[in-house]
Structures are given as C-alpha cells and as structure tokens.
Amino acid sequence: MDLLKIKQFKIITTAHKDVTERLLQINPSLAREARKVLDVNKQERHIRGGMATKEKYLHQQIPRRAKNTAAKKSK
C-alpha cells in the first residue's frame, strides 16, 4: 500500500500518540506512568542533542590553517 492510500484511510499513527491518547482510554494508571517518562524525556532531549553534536565534532578531523608566513614577513 502506498503512502497516499494509507493517508486516505487515516491509519497513520505514532507511538507517541498511542501512549498519550489511546493508552489513557485503555489503561489510565499505565498512561500516567508513561506520561511521566515522556515528560522527562522531553525535558532532557536538548541536552542529549547537544552531547551528540559535541561527540560528532570531537571525532571529526578539523584541518588546520597553514600559517600565513608571507603576511608576517611583509610587516
């Protein structure tokens, strides 16, 4: 089934929507616990993103610029 047909039937769902909306109807106590976990995750994700970016650039080799000796000699 292609994406257009899926959208027409409105059967696209996400895990987040399932946990936040549907689980509340099925099991309210479990939904409250899941909400706590999701809220903590939301509060911490910017920190994890920053750590991932830092890690990415730590492992990349940054080429050093050659010293411009000609400019120094002309002074």
CHARMM internal coordinates of N, CA and C (Angstrom, degrees):
IC EDIT
DIST 1 N 1 CA 1.4517
DIST 1 CA 1 C 1.5238
ANGL 1 N 1 CA 1 C 108.64
DIST 1 C 2 N 1.3204
ANGL 1 CA 1 C 2 N 117.62
DIHE 1 N 1 CA 1 C 2 N 129.29
DIST 2 N 2 CA 1.4539
ANGL 1 C 2 N 2 CA 118.03
DIHE 1 CA 1 C 2 N 2 CA -179.58
DIST 2 CA 2 C 1.5285
ANGL 2 N 2 CA 2 C 110.63
DIHE 1 C 2 N 2 CA 2 C -83.18
DIST 2 C 3 N 1.3100
ANGL 2 CA 2 C 3 N 116.00
DIHE 2 N 2 CA 2 C 3 N 166.87
DIST 3 N 3 CA 1.4588
ANGL 2 C 3 N 3 CA 122.63
DIHE 2 CA 2 C 3 N 3 CA -173.23
DIST 3 CA 3 C 1.5301
ANGL 3 N 3 CA 3 C 112.19
DIHE 2 C 3 N 3 CA 3 C -60.85
DIST 3 C 4 N 1.3235
ANGL 3 CA 3 C 4 N 117.01
DIHE 3 N 3 CA 3 C 4 N -37.09
DIST 4 N 4 CA 1.4639
ANGL 3 C 4 N 4 CA 120.18
DIHE 3 CA 3 C 4 N 4 CA 179.97
DIST 4 CA 4 C 1.5254
ANGL 4 N 4 CA 4 C 111.23
DIHE 3 C 4 N 4 CA 4 C -61.28
DIST 4 C 5 N 1.3291
ANGL 4 CA 4 C 5 N 117.02
DIHE 4 N 4 CA 4 C 5 N -43.90
DIST 5 N 5 CA 1.4638
ANGL 4 C 5 N 5 CA 120.27
DIHE 4 CA 4 C 5 N 5 CA 178.94
DIST 5 CA 5 C 1.5226
ANGL 5 N 5 CA 5 C 111.00
DIHE 4 C 5 N 5 CA 5 C -65.95
DIST 5 C 6 N 1.3167
ANGL 5 CA 5 C 6 N 116.44
DIHE 5 N 5 CA 5 C 6 N -38.62
DIST 6 N 6 CA 1.4609
ANGL 5 C 6 N 6 CA 120.09
DIHE 5 CA 5 C 6 N 6 CA 178.95
DIST 6 CA 6 C 1.5217
ANGL 6 N 6 CA 6 C 109.89
DIHE 5 C 6 N 6 CA 6 C -62.40
DIST 6 C 7 N 1.3295
ANGL 6 CA 6 C 7 N 116.64
DIHE 6 N 6 CA 6 C 7 N -43.63
DIST 7 N 7 CA 1.4641
ANGL 6 C 7 N 7 CA 120.18
DIHE 6 CA 6 C 7 N 7 CA 179.83
DIST 7 CA 7 C 1.5292
ANGL 7 N 7 CA 7 C 111.04
DIHE 6 C 7 N 7 CA 7 C -63.82
DIST 7 C 8 N 1.3208
ANGL 7 CA 7 C 8 N 117.29
DIHE 7 N 7 CA 7 C 8 N -35.90
DIST 8 N 8 CA 1.4561
ANGL 7 C 8 N 8 CA 120.41
DIHE 7 CA 7 C 8 N 8 CA 179.96
DIST 8 CA 8 C 1.5214
ANGL 8 N 8 CA 8 C 111.07
DIHE 7 C 8 N 8 CA 8 C -63.03
DIST 8 C 9 N 1.3186
ANGL 8 CA 8 C 9 N 116.82
DIHE 8 N 8 CA 8 C 9 N -37.05
DIST 9 N 9 CA 1.4569
ANGL 8 C 9 N 9 CA 120.81
DIHE 8 CA 8 C 9 N 9 CA 179.97
DIST 9 CA 9 C 1.5225
ANGL 9 N 9 CA 9 C 112.65
DIHE 8 C 9 N 9 CA 9 C -84.96
DIST 9 C 10 N 1.3299
ANGL 9 CA 9 C 10 N 117.19
DIHE 9 N 9 CA 9 C 10 N -6.19
DIST 10 N 10 CA 1.4622
ANGL 9 C 10 N 10 CA 123.38
DIHE 9 CA 9 C 10 N 10 CA 177.70
DIST 10 CA 10 C 1.5290
ANGL 10 N 10 CA 10 C 111.73
DIHE 9 C 10 N 10 CA 10 C 55.57
DIST 10 C 11 N 1.3221
ANGL 10 CA 10 C 11 N 115.91
DIHE 10 N 10 CA 10 C 11 N 47.31
DIST 11 N 11 CA 1.4503
ANGL 10 C 11 N 11 CA 119.68
DIHE 10 CA 10 C 11 N 11 CA 177.66
DIST 11 CA 11 C 1.5255
ANGL 11 N 11 CA 11 C 111.47
DIHE 10 C 11 N 11 CA 11 C -107.34
DIST 11 C 12 N 1.3347
ANGL 11 CA 11 C 12 N 116.18
DIHE 11 N 11 CA 11 C 12 N 13.12
DIST 12 N 12 CA 1.4522
ANGL 11 C 12 N 12 CA 119.48
DIHE 11 CA 11 C 12 N 12 CA 176.12
DIST 12 CA 12 C 1.5236
ANGL 12 N 12 CA 12 C 107.90
DIHE 11 C 12 N 12 CA 12 C -76.32
DIST 12 C 13 N 1.2955
ANGL 12 CA 12 C 13 N 116.61
DIHE 12 N 12 CA 12 C 13 N 131.08
DIST 13 N 13 CA 1.4522
ANGL 12 C 13 N 13 CA 121.31
DIHE 12 CA 12 C 13 N 13 CA -179.94
DIST 13 CA 13 C 1.5233
ANGL 13 N 13 CA 13 C 108.54
DIHE 12 C 13 N 13 CA 13 C -141.46
DIST 13 C 14 N 1.2916
ANGL 13 CA 13 C 14 N 115.71
DIHE 13 N 13 CA 13 C 14 N 163.27
DIST 14 N 14 CA 1.4594
ANGL 13 C 14 N 14 CA 120.15
DIHE 13 CA 13 C 14 N 14 CA 175.37
DIST 14 CA 14 C 1.5195
ANGL 14 N 14 CA 14 C 108.17
DIHE 13 C 14 N 14 CA 14 C -126.55
DIST 14 C 15 N 1.3026
ANGL 14 CA 14 C 15 N 114.49
DIHE 14 N 14 CA 14 C 15 N 158.11
DIST 15 N 15 CA 1.4607
ANGL 14 C 15 N 15 CA 119.02
DIHE 14 CA 14 C 15 N 15 CA 177.95
DIST 15 CA 15 C 1.5241
ANGL 15 N 15 CA 15 C 110.24
DIHE 14 C 15 N 15 CA 15 C -62.82
DIST 15 C 16 N 1.3351
ANGL 15 CA 15 C 16 N 116.25
DIHE 15 N 15 CA 15 C 16 N -36.93
DIST 16 N 16 CA 1.4665
ANGL 15 C 16 N 16 CA 120.05
DIHE 15 CA 15 C 16 N 16 CA -179.28
DIST 16 CA 16 C 1.5241
ANGL 16 N 16 CA 16 C 110.81
DIHE 15 C 16 N 16 CA 16 C -62.89
DIST 16 C 17 N 1.3149
ANGL 16 CA 16 C 17 N 116.08
DIHE 16 N 16 CA 16 C 17 N -43.52
DIST 17 N 17 CA 1.4702
ANGL 16 C 17 N 17 CA 119.71
DIHE 16 CA 16 C 17 N 17 CA 179.34
DIST 17 CA 17 C 1.5281
ANGL 17 N 17 CA 17 C 110.41
DIHE 16 C 17 N 17 CA 17 C -64.89
DIST 17 C 18 N 1.3300
ANGL 17 CA 17 C 18 N 116.28
DIHE 17 N 17 CA 17 C 18 N -40.51
DIST 18 N 18 CA 1.4605
ANGL 17 C 18 N 18 CA 119.91
DIHE 17 CA 17 C 18 N 18 CA 178.30
DIST 18 CA 18 C 1.5224
ANGL 18 N 18 CA 18 C 111.05
DIHE 17 C 18 N 18 CA 18 C -60.15
DIST 18 C 19 N 1.3274
ANGL 18 CA 18 C 19 N 115.66
DIHE 18 N 18 CA 18 C 19 N -43.83
DIST 19 N 19 CA 1.4649
ANGL 18 C 19 N 19 CA 119.78
DIHE 18 CA 18 C 19 N 19 CA -176.69
DIST 19 CA 19 C 1.5245
ANGL 19 N 19 CA 19 C 111.14
DIHE 18 C 19 N 19 CA 19 C -72.32
DIST 19 C 20 N 1.3231
ANGL 19 CA 19 C 20 N 117.23
DIHE 19 N 19 CA 19 C 20 N -39.64
DIST 20 N 20 CA 1.4602
ANGL 19 C 20 N 20 CA 119.10
DIHE 19 CA 19 C 20 N 20 CA -174.76
DIST 20 CA 20 C 1.5278
ANGL 20 N 20 CA 20 C 113.83
DIHE 19 C 20 N 20 CA 20 C -81.85
DIST 20 C 21 N 1.3063
ANGL 20 CA 20 C 21 N 117.58
DIHE 20 N 20 CA 20 C 21 N -35.94
DIST 21 N 21 CA 1.4691
ANGL 20 C 21 N 21 CA 119.47
DIHE 20 CA 20 C 21 N 21 CA -174.86
DIST 21 CA 21 C 1.5267
ANGL 21 N 21 CA 21 C 113.45
DIHE 20 C 21 N 21 CA 21 C -106.24
DIST 21 C 22 N 1.2943
ANGL 21 CA 21 C 22 N 116.84
DIHE 21 N 21 CA 21 C 22 N -53.29
DIST 22 N 22 CA 1.4639
ANGL 21 C 22 N 22 CA 119.96
DIHE 21 CA 21 C 22 N 22 CA -172.70
DIST 22 CA 22 C 1.5260
ANGL 22 N 22 CA 22 C 112.35
DIHE 21 C 22 N 22 CA 22 C -73.26
DIST 22 C 23 N 1.3239
ANGL 22 CA 22 C 23 N 116.50
DIHE 22 N 22 CA 22 C 23 N -39.05
DIST 23 N 23 CA 1.4644
ANGL 22 C 23 N 23 CA 119.32
DIHE 22 CA 22 C 23 N 23 CA -179.63
DIST 23 CA 23 C 1.5249
ANGL 23 N 23 CA 23 C 111.02
DIHE 22 C 23 N 23 CA 23 C -64.10
DIST 23 C 24 N 1.3187
ANGL 23 CA 23 C 24 N 117.28
DIHE 23 N 23 CA 23 C 24 N -31.40
DIST 24 N 24 CA 1.4637
ANGL 23 C 24 N 24 CA 121.42
DIHE 23 CA 23 C 24 N 24 CA 178.37
DIST 24 CA 24 C 1.5293
ANGL 24 N 24 CA 24 C 110.85
DIHE 23 C 24 N 24 CA 24 C -59.85
DIST 24 C 25 N 1.3141
ANGL 24 CA 24 C 25 N 116.10
DIHE 24 N 24 CA 24 C 25 N -35.97
DIST 25 N 25 CA 1.4634
ANGL 24 C 25 N 25 CA 120.22
DIHE 24 CA 24 C 25 N 25 CA 179.48
DIST 25 CA 25 C 1.5312
ANGL 25 N 25 CA 25 C 111.41
DIHE 24 C 25 N 25 CA 25 C -78.06
DIST 25 C 26 N 1.3173
ANGL 25 CA 25 C 26 N 116.22
DIHE 25 N 25 CA 25 C 26 N -31.15
DIST 26 N 26 CA 1.4610
ANGL 25 C 26 N 26 CA 120.55
DIHE 25 CA 25 C 26 N 26 CA -175.96
DIST 26 CA 26 C 1.5324
ANGL 26 N 26 CA 26 C 111.76
DIHE 25 C 26 N 26 CA 26 C -84.13
DIST 26 C 27 N 1.3369
ANGL 26 CA 26 C 27 N 115.54
DIHE 26 N 26 CA 26 C 27 N -47.99
DIST 27 N 27 CA 1.4645
ANGL 26 C 27 N 27 CA 120.01
DIHE 26 CA 26 C 27 N 27 CA -175.42
DIST 27 CA 27 C 1.5358
ANGL 27 N 27 CA 27 C 108.14
DIHE 26 C 27 N 27 CA 27 C -146.76
DIST 27 C 28 N 1.3327
ANGL 27 CA 27 C 28 N 118.27
DIHE 27 N 27 CA 27 C 28 N 89.51
DIST 28 N 28 CA 1.4674
ANGL 27 C 28 N 28 CA 121.41
DIHE 27 CA 27 C 28 N 28 CA -175.14
DIST 28 CA 28 C 1.5274
ANGL 28 N 28 CA 28 C 115.22
DIHE 27 C 28 N 28 CA 28 C -58.98
DIST 28 C 29 N 1.3266
ANGL 28 CA 28 C 29 N 118.18
DIHE 28 N 28 CA 28 C 29 N -37.66
DIST 29 N 29 CA 1.4667
ANGL 28 C 29 N 29 CA 119.02
DIHE 28 CA 28 C 29 N 29 CA -178.72
DIST 29 CA 29 C 1.5272
ANGL 29 N 29 CA 29 C 110.96
DIHE 28 C 29 N 29 CA 29 C -68.37
DIST 29 C 30 N 1.3263
ANGL 29 CA 29 C 30 N 117.02
DIHE 29 N 29 CA 29 C 30 N -40.63
DIST 30 N 30 CA 1.4587
ANGL 29 C 30 N 30 CA 120.80
DIHE 29 CA 29 C 30 N 30 CA 176.72
DIST 30 CA 30 C 1.5311
ANGL 30 N 30 CA 30 C 110.25
DIHE 29 C 30 N 30 CA 30 C -67.10
DIST 30 C 31 N 1.3169
ANGL 30 CA 30 C 31 N 116.52
DIHE 30 N 30 CA 30 C 31 N -35.38
DIST 31 N 31 CA 1.4691
ANGL 30 C 31 N 31 CA 120.89
DIHE 30 CA 30 C 31 N 31 CA 178.39
DIST 31 CA 31 C 1.5298
ANGL 31 N 31 CA 31 C 110.85
DIHE 30 C 31 N 31 CA 31 C -63.74
DIST 31 C 32 N 1.3268
ANGL 31 CA 31 C 32 N 117.88
DIHE 31 N 31 CA 31 C 32 N -38.27
DIST 32 N 32 CA 1.4744
ANGL 31 C 32 N 32 CA 121.01
DIHE 31 CA 31 C 32 N 32 CA 177.94
DIST 32 CA 32 C 1.5204
ANGL 32 N 32 CA 32 C 111.05
DIHE 31 C 32 N 32 CA 32 C -64.91
DIST 32 C 33 N 1.3336
ANGL 32 CA 32 C 33 N 116.75
DIHE 32 N 32 CA 32 C 33 N -42.02
DIST 33 N 33 CA 1.4635
ANGL 32 C 33 N 33 CA 120.15
DIHE 32 CA 32 C 33 N 33 CA 177.75
DIST 33 CA 33 C 1.5309
ANGL 33 N 33 CA 33 C 111.04
DIHE 32 C 33 N 33 CA 33 C -64.47
DIST 33 C 34 N 1.3142
ANGL 33 CA 33 C 34 N 115.73
DIHE 33 N 33 CA 33 C 34 N -42.97
DIST 34 N 34 CA 1.4648
ANGL 33 C 34 N 34 CA 119.98
DIHE 33 CA 33 C 34 N 34 CA 179.24
DIST 34 CA 34 C 1.5214
ANGL 34 N 34 CA 34 C 110.81
DIHE 33 C 34 N 34 CA 34 C -64.09
DIST 34 C 35 N 1.3225
ANGL 34 CA 34 C 35 N 117.40
DIHE 34 N 34 CA 34 C 35 N -37.79
DIST 35 N 35 CA 1.4648
ANGL 34 C 35 N 35 CA 121.93
DIHE 34 CA 34 C 35 N 35 CA 178.85
DIST 35 CA 35 C 1.5252
ANGL 35 N 35 CA 35 C 110.61
DIHE 34 C 35 N 35 CA 35 C -61.36
DIST 35 C 36 N 1.3436
ANGL 35 CA 35 C 36 N 116.81
DIHE 35 N 35 CA 35 C 36 N -40.06
DIST 36 N 36 CA 1.4700
ANGL 35 C 36 N 36 CA 120.47
DIHE 35 CA 35 C 36 N 36 CA 178.25
DIST 36 CA 36 C 1.5249
ANGL 36 N 36 CA 36 C 110.56
DIHE 35 C 36 N 36 CA 36 C -60.77
DIST 36 C 37 N 1.3347
ANGL 36 CA 36 C 37 N 115.80
DIHE 36 N 36 CA 36 C 37 N -44.63
DIST 37 N 37 CA 1.4643
ANGL 36 C 37 N 37 CA 120.51
DIHE 36 CA 36 C 37 N 37 CA 179.85
DIST 37 CA 37 C 1.5250
ANGL 37 N 37 CA 37 C 110.52
DIHE 36 C 37 N 37 CA 37 C -63.51
DIST 37 C 38 N 1.3225
ANGL 37 CA 37 C 38 N 116.94
DIHE 37 N 37 CA 37 C 38 N -44.31
DIST 38 N 38 CA 1.4692
ANGL 37 C 38 N 38 CA 120.78
DIHE 37 CA 37 C 38 N 38 CA 179.65
DIST 38 CA 38 C 1.5266
ANGL 38 N 38 CA 38 C 111.52
DIHE 37 C 38 N 38 CA 38 C -63.73
DIST 38 C 39 N 1.3223
ANGL 38 CA 38 C 39 N 117.10
DIHE 38 N 38 CA 38 C 39 N -38.44
DIST 39 N 39 CA 1.4656
ANGL 38 C 39 N 39 CA 120.49
DIHE 38 CA 38 C 39 N 39 CA 179.46
DIST 39 CA 39 C 1.5274
ANGL 39 N 39 CA 39 C 111.59
DIHE 38 C 39 N 39 CA 39 C -66.20
DIST 39 C 40 N 1.3225
ANGL 39 CA 39 C 40 N 116.80
DIHE 39 N 39 CA 39 C 40 N -41.61
DIST 40 N 40 CA 1.4706
ANGL 39 C 40 N 40 CA 119.99
DIHE 39 CA 39 C 40 N 40 CA 177.23
DIST 40 CA 40 C 1.5236
ANGL 40 N 40 CA 40 C 109.67
DIHE 39 C 40 N 40 CA 40 C -63.48
DIST 40 C 41 N 1.3237
ANGL 40 CA 40 C 41 N 116.32
DIHE 40 N 40 CA 40 C 41 N -43.56
DIST 41 N 41 CA 1.4578
ANGL 40 C 41 N 41 CA 121.07
DIHE 40 CA 40 C 41 N 41 CA 179.19
DIST 41 CA 41 C 1.5286
ANGL 41 N 41 CA 41 C 110.63
DIHE 40 C 41 N 41 CA 41 C -59.28
DIST 41 C 42 N 1.3168
ANGL 41 CA 41 C 42 N 116.23
DIHE 41 N 41 CA 41 C 42 N -42.47
DIST 42 N 42 CA 1.4646
ANGL 41 C 42 N 42 CA 120.55
DIHE 41 CA 41 C 42 N 42 CA -178.98
DIST 42 CA 42 C 1.5301
ANGL 42 N 42 CA 42 C 110.82
DIHE 41 C 42 N 42 CA 42 C -65.18
DIST 42 C 43 N 1.3178
ANGL 42 CA 42 C 43 N 117.08
DIHE 42 N 42 CA 42 C 43 N -37.01
DIST 43 N 43 CA 1.4597
ANGL 42 C 43 N 43 CA 121.40
DIHE 42 CA 42 C 43 N 43 CA 179.62
DIST 43 CA 43 C 1.5321
ANGL 43 N 43 CA 43 C 111.72
DIHE 42 C 43 N 43 CA 43 C -70.00
DIST 43 C 44 N 1.3185
ANGL 43 CA 43 C 44 N 117.38
DIHE 43 N 43 CA 43 C 44 N -30.11
DIST 44 N 44 CA 1.4655
ANGL 43 C 44 N 44 CA 121.09
DIHE 43 CA 43 C 44 N 44 CA -174.20
DIST 44 CA 44 C 1.5229
ANGL 44 N 44 CA 44 C 114.58
DIHE 43 C 44 N 44 CA 44 C -98.40
DIST 44 C 45 N 1.3224
ANGL 44 CA 44 C 45 N 118.92
DIHE 44 N 44 CA 44 C 45 N -10.02
DIST 45 N 45 CA 1.4612
ANGL 44 C 45 N 45 CA 119.10
DIHE 44 CA 44 C 45 N 45 CA -170.99
DIST 45 CA 45 C 1.5244
ANGL 45 N 45 CA 45 C 113.50
DIHE 44 C 45 N 45 CA 45 C -66.31
DIST 45 C 46 N 1.3312
ANGL 45 CA 45 C 46 N 118.21
DIHE 45 N 45 CA 45 C 46 N -30.78
DIST 46 N 46 CA 1.4652
ANGL 45 C 46 N 46 CA 118.68
DIHE 45 CA 45 C 46 N 46 CA 178.54
DIST 46 CA 46 C 1.5264
ANGL 46 N 46 CA 46 C 110.79
DIHE 45 C 46 N 46 CA 46 C -67.51
DIST 46 C 47 N 1.3278
ANGL 46 CA 46 C 47 N 116.36
DIHE 46 N 46 CA 46 C 47 N -31.44
DIST 47 N 47 CA 1.4620
ANGL 46 C 47 N 47 CA 120.32
DIHE 46 CA 46 C 47 N 47 CA 177.81
DIST 47 CA 47 C 1.5289
ANGL 47 N 47 CA 47 C 109.85
DIHE 46 C 47 N 47 CA 47 C -69.36
DIST 47 C 48 N 1.3307
ANGL 47 CA 47 C 48 N 116.62
DIHE 47 N 47 CA 47 C 48 N -44.68
DIST 48 N 48 CA 1.4670
ANGL 47 C 48 N 48 CA 119.89
DIHE 47 CA 47 C 48 N 48 CA 178.46
DIST 48 CA 48 C 1.5193
ANGL 48 N 48 CA 48 C 111.16
DIHE 47 C 48 N 48 CA 48 C -63.23
DIST 48 C 49 N 1.3270
ANGL 48 CA 48 C 49 N 116.45
DIHE 48 N 48 CA 48 C 49 N -37.78
DIST 49 N 49 CA 1.4699
ANGL 48 C 49 N 49 CA 119.98
DIHE 48 CA 48 C 49 N 49 CA 178.23
DIST 49 CA 49 C 1.5132
ANGL 49 N 49 CA 49 C 111.36
DIHE 48 C 49 N 49 CA 49 C -63.55
DIST 49 C 50 N 1.3255
ANGL 49 CA 49 C 50 N 116.35
DIHE 49 N 49 CA 49 C 50 N -42.06
DIST 50 N 50 CA 1.4598
ANGL 49 C 50 N 50 CA 120.28
DIHE 49 CA 49 C 50 N 50 CA 177.97
DIST 50 CA 50 C 1.5159
ANGL 50 N 50 CA 50 C 111.82
DIHE 49 C 50 N 50 CA 50 C -65.11
DIST 50 C 51 N 1.3119
ANGL 50 CA 50 C 51 N 116.61
DIHE 50 N 50 CA 50 C 51 N -39.03
DIST 51 N 51 CA 1.4691
ANGL 50 C 51 N 51 CA 120.51
DIHE 50 CA 50 C 51 N 51 CA 179.09
DIST 51 CA 51 C 1.5336
ANGL 51 N 51 CA 51 C 110.22
DIHE 50 C 51 N 51 CA 51 C -66.64
DIST 51 C 52 N 1.3252
ANGL 51 CA 51 C 52 N 116.63
DIHE 51 N 51 CA 51 C 52 N -38.69
DIST 52 N 52 CA 1.4643
ANGL 51 C 52 N 52 CA 120.36
DIHE 51 CA 51 C 52 N 52 CA 179.29
DIST 52 CA 52 C 1.5258
ANGL 52 N 52 CA 52 C 110.24
DIHE 51 C 52 N 52 CA 52 C -66.07
DIST 52 C 53 N 1.3289
ANGL 52 CA 52 C 53 N 117.20
DIHE 52 N 52 CA 52 C 53 N -40.37
DIST 53 N 53 CA 1.4571
ANGL 52 C 53 N 53 CA 120.76
DIHE 52 CA 52 C 53 N 53 CA 178.40
DIST 53 CA 53 C 1.5227
ANGL 53 N 53 CA 53 C 110.42
DIHE 52 C 53 N 53 CA 53 C -64.84
DIST 53 C 54 N 1.3166
ANGL 53 CA 53 C 54 N 116.59
DIHE 53 N 53 CA 53 C 54 N -43.80
DIST 54 N 54 CA 1.4626
ANGL 53 C 54 N 54 CA 120.92
DIHE 53 CA 53 C 54 N 54 CA 178.32
DIST 54 CA 54 C 1.5246
ANGL 54 N 54 CA 54 C 110.22
DIHE 53 C 54 N 54 CA 54 C -59.47
DIST 54 C 55 N 1.3173
ANGL 54 CA 54 C 55 N 115.89
DIHE 54 N 54 CA 54 C 55 N -45.82
DIST 55 N 55 CA 1.4636
ANGL 54 C 55 N 55 CA 120.85
DIHE 54 CA 54 C 55 N 55 CA -179.91
DIST 55 CA 55 C 1.5288
ANGL 55 N 55 CA 55 C 110.82
DIHE 54 C 55 N 55 CA 55 C -62.08
DIST 55 C 56 N 1.3050
ANGL 55 CA 55 C 56 N 116.61
DIHE 55 N 55 CA 55 C 56 N -39.83
DIST 56 N 56 CA 1.4659
ANGL 55 C 56 N 56 CA 121.58
DIHE 55 CA 55 C 56 N 56 CA 179.62
DIST 56 CA 56 C 1.5230
ANGL 56 N 56 CA 56 C 110.36
DIHE 55 C 56 N 56 CA 56 C -59.29
DIST 56 C 57 N 1.3208
ANGL 56 CA 56 C 57 N 116.63
DIHE 56 N 56 CA 56 C 57 N -48.19
DIST 57 N 57 CA 1.4572
ANGL 56 C 57 N 57 CA 119.89
DIHE 56 CA 56 C 57 N 57 CA -176.01
DIST 57 CA 57 C 1.5251
ANGL 57 N 57 CA 57 C 112.69
DIHE 56 C 57 N 57 CA 57 C -77.17
DIST 57 C 58 N 1.3058
ANGL 57 CA 57 C 58 N 118.18
DIHE 57 N 57 CA 57 C 58 N -21.54
DIST 58 N 58 CA 1.4642
ANGL 57 C 58 N 58 CA 119.89
DIHE 57 CA 57 C 58 N 58 CA 174.96
DIST 58 CA 58 C 1.5225
ANGL 58 N 58 CA 58 C 111.28
DIHE 57 C 58 N 58 CA 58 C -67.89
DIST 58 C 59 N 1.3253
ANGL 58 CA 58 C 59 N 116.62
DIHE 58 N 58 CA 58 C 59 N -30.68
DIST 59 N 59 CA 1.4590
ANGL 58 C 59 N 59 CA 120.82
DIHE 58 CA 58 C 59 N 59 CA -177.09
DIST 59 CA 59 C 1.5163
ANGL 59 N 59 CA 59 C 113.27
DIHE 58 C 59 N 59 CA 59 C -91.59
DIST 59 C 60 N 1.3125
ANGL 59 CA 59 C 60 N 118.53
DIHE 59 N 59 CA 59 C 60 N -7.33
DIST 60 N 60 CA 1.4603
ANGL 59 C 60 N 60 CA 121.04
DIHE 59 CA 59 C 60 N 60 CA 177.91
DIST 60 CA 60 C 1.5192
ANGL 60 N 60 CA 60 C 108.98
DIHE 59 C 60 N 60 CA 60 C -87.42
DIST 60 C 61 N 1.3040
ANGL 60 CA 60 C 61 N 115.40
DIHE 60 N 60 CA 60 C 61 N 142.62
DIST 61 N 61 CA 1.4536
ANGL 60 C 61 N 61 CA 119.48
DIHE 60 CA 60 C 61 N 61 CA 176.15
DIST 61 CA 61 C 1.5209
ANGL 61 N 61 CA 61 C 107.86
DIHE 60 C 61 N 61 CA 61 C -87.33
DIST 61 C 62 N 1.2972
ANGL 61 CA 61 C 62 N 116.44
DIHE 61 N 61 CA 61 C 62 N 122.11
DIST 62 N 62 CA 1.4542
ANGL 61 C 62 N 62 CA 121.31
DIHE 61 CA 61 C 62 N 62 CA 179.96
DIST 62 CA 62 C 1.5271
ANGL 62 N 62 CA 62 C 107.70
DIHE 61 C 62 N 62 CA 62 C -98.02
DIST 62 C 63 N 1.3355
ANGL 62 CA 62 C 63 N 116.91
DIHE 62 N 62 CA 62 C 63 N 119.12
DIST 63 N 63 CA 1.4685
ANGL 62 C 63 N 63 CA 118.46
DIHE 62 CA 62 C 63 N 63 CA -179.71
DIST 63 CA 63 C 1.5273
ANGL 63 N 63 CA 63 C 110.15
DIHE 62 C 63 N 63 CA 63 C -67.26
DIST 63 C 64 N 1.3051
ANGL 63 CA 63 C 64 N 115.25
DIHE 63 N 63 CA 63 C 64 N 135.56
DIST 64 N 64 CA 1.4620
ANGL 63 C 64 N 64 CA 120.02
DIHE 63 CA 63 C 64 N 64 CA 178.72
DIST 64 CA 64 C 1.5162
ANGL 64 N 64 CA 64 C 109.33
DIHE 63 C 64 N 64 CA 64 C -85.22
DIST 64 C 65 N 1.3149
ANGL 64 CA 64 C 65 N 114.90
DIHE 64 N 64 CA 64 C 65 N 145.64
DIST 65 N 65 CA 1.4564
ANGL 64 C 65 N 65 CA 119.01
DIHE 64 CA 64 C 65 N 65 CA 177.29
DIST 65 CA 65 C 1.5244
ANGL 65 N 65 CA 65 C 109.38
DIHE 64 C 65 N 65 CA 65 C -76.19
DIST 65 C 66 N 1.3075
ANGL 65 CA 65 C 66 N 114.56
DIHE 65 N 65 CA 65 C 66 N 142.31
DIST 66 N 66 CA 1.4650
ANGL 65 C 66 N 66 CA 118.95
DIHE 65 CA 65 C 66 N 66 CA 176.17
DIST 66 CA 66 C 1.5243
ANGL 66 N 66 CA 66 C 107.83
DIHE 65 C 66 N 66 CA 66 C -72.60
DIST 66 C 67 N 1.2939
ANGL 66 CA 66 C 67 N 115.75
DIHE 66 N 66 CA 66 C 67 N 140.48
DIST 67 N 67 CA 1.4502
ANGL 66 C 67 N 67 CA 119.00
DIHE 66 CA 66 C 67 N 67 CA 179.36
DIST 67 CA 67 C 1.5228
ANGL 67 N 67 CA 67 C 109.30
DIHE 66 C 67 N 67 CA 67 C -68.19
DIST 67 C 68 N 1.2896
ANGL 67 CA 67 C 68 N 115.35
DIHE 67 N 67 CA 67 C 68 N 136.94
DIST 68 N 68 CA 1.4563
ANGL 67 C 68 N 68 CA 120.83
DIHE 67 CA 67 C 68 N 68 CA -178.68
DIST 68 CA 68 C 1.5338
ANGL 68 N 68 CA 68 C 108.45
DIHE 67 C 68 N 68 CA 68 C -87.35
DIST 68 C 69 N 1.3149
ANGL 68 CA 68 C 69 N 115.71
DIHE 68 N 68 CA 68 C 69 N 85.79
DIST 69 N 69 CA 1.4635
ANGL 68 C 69 N 69 CA 120.17
DIHE 68 CA 68 C 69 N 69 CA -177.58
DIST 69 CA 69 C 1.5116
ANGL 69 N 69 CA 69 C 111.76
DIHE 68 C 69 N 69 CA 69 C -73.58
DIST 69 C 70 N 1.3168
ANGL 69 CA 69 C 70 N 118.03
DIHE 69 N 69 CA 69 C 70 N -27.17
DIST 70 N 70 CA 1.4732
ANGL 69 C 70 N 70 CA 120.68
DIHE 69 CA 69 C 70 N 70 CA -179.69
DIST 70 CA 70 C 1.5141
ANGL 70 N 70 CA 70 C 110.19
DIHE 69 C 70 N 70 CA 70 C -65.62
DIST 70 C 71 N 1.3214
ANGL 70 CA 70 C 71 N 117.84
DIHE 70 N 70 CA 70 C 71 N -38.47
DIST 71 N 71 CA 1.4587
ANGL 70 C 71 N 71 CA 121.26
DIHE 70 CA 70 C 71 N 71 CA -179.06
DIST 71 CA 71 C 1.5147
ANGL 71 N 71 CA 71 C 110.06
DIHE 70 C 71 N 71 CA 71 C -68.43
DIST 71 C 72 N 1.3094
ANGL 71 CA 71 C 72 N 117.57
DIHE 71 N 71 CA 71 C 72 N -35.67
DIST 72 N 72 CA 1.4644
ANGL 71 C 72 N 72 CA 121.26
DIHE 71 CA 71 C 72 N 72 CA 179.55
DIST 72 CA 72 C 1.5266
ANGL 72 N 72 CA 72 C 111.46
DIHE 71 C 72 N 72 CA 72 C -70.63
DIST 72 C 73 N 1.3321
ANGL 72 CA 72 C 73 N 116.74
DIHE 72 N 72 CA 72 C 73 N -36.43
DIST 73 N 73 CA 1.4579
ANGL 72 C 73 N 73 CA 120.70
DIHE 72 CA 72 C 73 N 73 CA -178.51
DIST 73 CA 73 C 1.5279
ANGL 73 N 73 CA 73 C 111.93
DIHE 72 C 73 N 73 CA 73 C -69.12
DIST 73 C 74 N 1.3368
ANGL 73 CA 73 C 74 N 117.44
DIHE 73 N 73 CA 73 C 74 N -30.94
DIST 74 N 74 CA 1.4592
ANGL 73 C 74 N 74 CA 120.43
DIHE 73 CA 73 C 74 N 74 CA -176.14
DIST 74 CA 74 C 1.5149
ANGL 74 N 74 CA 74 C 112.68
DIHE 73 C 74 N 74 CA 74 C -76.64
DIST 74 C 75 N 1.3140
ANGL 74 CA 74 C 75 N 118.06
DIHE 74 N 74 CA 74 C 75 N -14.08
DIST 75 N 75 CA 1.4644
ANGL 74 C 75 N 75 CA 120.93
DIHE 74 CA 74 C 75 N 75 CA -178.80
DIST 75 CA 75 C 1.4808
ANGL 75 N 75 CA 75 C 112.64
DIHE 74 C 75 N 75 CA 75 C -75.72
END
COOR INIT
IC SEED 1 N 1 CA 1 C
IC BUILD
